[in-house]
């Protein structure tokens, strides 16, 4: 534990920020996993709805600098490819 007051404050802020970022990344992973599960089941309608949610989550994460913008573009491209590859 820091002895200096300002250092203790920075430590508390860092812990709070870390918890928030961890929760945001967890939500992102969950959204992508739901999309992958829908694709694996072959349910195109469910895949479309979860695709929208997953893309939104990826964009939100990129906007908050949790993931790099190129990483976000790569993830969205891969998900779109999976969705388009599904049989109608």
C-alpha positions in Angstrom: 0.0 0.0 0.0 1.4 3.4 -1.0 2.4 5.8 1.8 1.7 9.0 -0.3 -1.9 10.1 -0.5 -1.8 10.9 -4.3 -0.2 7.6 -5.0 -2.9 5.8 -3.0 -5.5 7.7 -5.1 -3.9 6.7 -8.3 -3.8 3.1 -7.1 -7.5 3.1 -6.4 -8.3 4.7 -9.8 -6.1 2.1 -11.6 -7.9 -0.7 -9.8 -11.3 0.7 -10.7 -10.3 1.3 -14.3 -8.9 -2.3 -14.5 -12.2 -3.7 -13.2 -14.2 -1.7 -15.7 -12.0 -2.7 -18.6 -12.1 -6.4 -17.6 -15.9 -6.3 -17.5 -16.1 -4.6 -20.9 -13.7 -7.1 -22.5 -15.7 -10.0 -20.9 -18.9 -8.6 -22.4 -17.2 -8.4 -25.8 -16.1 -12.0 -25.6 -19.5 -13.1 -24.6 -21.2 -11.4 -27.5 -18.7 -13.0 -30.0 -19.2 -16.4 -28.4 -23.0 -16.1 -28.7 -22.5 -15.4 -32.4 -20.2 -18.4 -32.9 -22.6 -20.6 -31.1 -25.5 -19.5 -33.4 -23.3 -20.2 -36.4 -22.3 -23.6 -35.1 -26.0 -24.5 -34.6 -26.7 -23.4 -38.2 -29.5 -21.1 -37.2 -29.2 -18.2 -39.7 -31.9 -16.0 -38.1 -30.2 -16.2 -34.6 -26.8 -15.7 -36.2 -28.0 -12.5 -37.9 -29.3 -11.0 -34.6 -26.3 -12.0 -32.6 -24.0 -10.7 -35.4 -25.5 -7.3 -35.0 -24.9 -7.4 -31.2 -21.4 -8.7 -31.6 -20.4 -6.1 -34.2 -21.8 -3.4 -31.9 -19.8 -4.8 -29.0 -16.6 -4.9 -31.1 -17.1 -1.3 -32.2 -17.7 -0.2 -28.7 -14.6 -1.9 -27.5 -12.5 -0.3 -30.3 -14.0 3.1 -29.4 -12.9 2.7 -25.8 -9.4 1.5 -26.9 -9.9 -1.9 -25.3 -8.9 -3.4 -28.6 -7.0 -1.9 -31.6 -9.2 -0.6 -34.5 -7.5 -3.0 -36.9 -8.2 -5.9 -34.5 -11.9 -4.8 -34.5 -12.0 -4.6 -38.3 -10.4 -8.1 -38.5 -13.0 -9.6 -36.0 -15.9 -8.0 -37.8 -14.6 -9.3 -41.2 -14.2 -12.8 -39.9 -17.7 -12.8 -38.4 -19.2 -11.4 -41.6 -17.5 -14.2 -43.6 -18.9 -16.8 -41.3 -22.4 -15.4 -41.6 -22.2 -15.2 -45.4 -20.8 -18.7 -45.6 -23.9 -20.1 -43.9 -26.3 -22.0 -46.2 -29.7 -20.3 -46.6 
